[in-house]
Amino acid sequence: MHCPSCGQQQVSNETKFCSRCGMPLGVVAEVVAHGGFLPQLAQLNQKKKFFTKKSGVVFGTLWFIF
């Protein structure tokens, strides 16, 4: 694996920090292992939306009746 910051080739893929610049490579290895994204970030982005198509139809219908 190469360091994304300085381009230094690392001795092994289990290296925690770059030997030249000191960049933490644990996160980089995890991103590469999961295909380019972190599963922890996907869990943070899961929010329940209030304004959905269904709630818009219900609101429009109630507004029309009112």
QUILIN-V918053 format. One record per backbone hydrogen bond with DSSP energy under -0.5 kcal/mol. CO is the residue of the C=O (numbers start at 1). NH is the residue of the N-H. Records with the same first field share a line. If there is no record, write none. Layout:
# QUILIN-V918053
CO = NH ; NH
This chain:
# QUILIN-V918053
1 = 10
3 = 7
8 = 3
12 = 15
16 = 25 ; 26
18 = 22
23 = 18
25 = 29
26 = 30
27 = 31
28 = 32
29 = 33
30 = 34
31 = 36 ; 37
32 = 35
37 = 39
38 = 41 ; 42
39 = 43
40 = 44
41 = 45
43 = 46
45 = 47
47 = 49
50 = 52
52 = 56
53 = 57
54 = 58
55 = 59
56 = 60
57 = 61
58 = 62
59 = 63
60 = 64
61 = 65
62 = 66
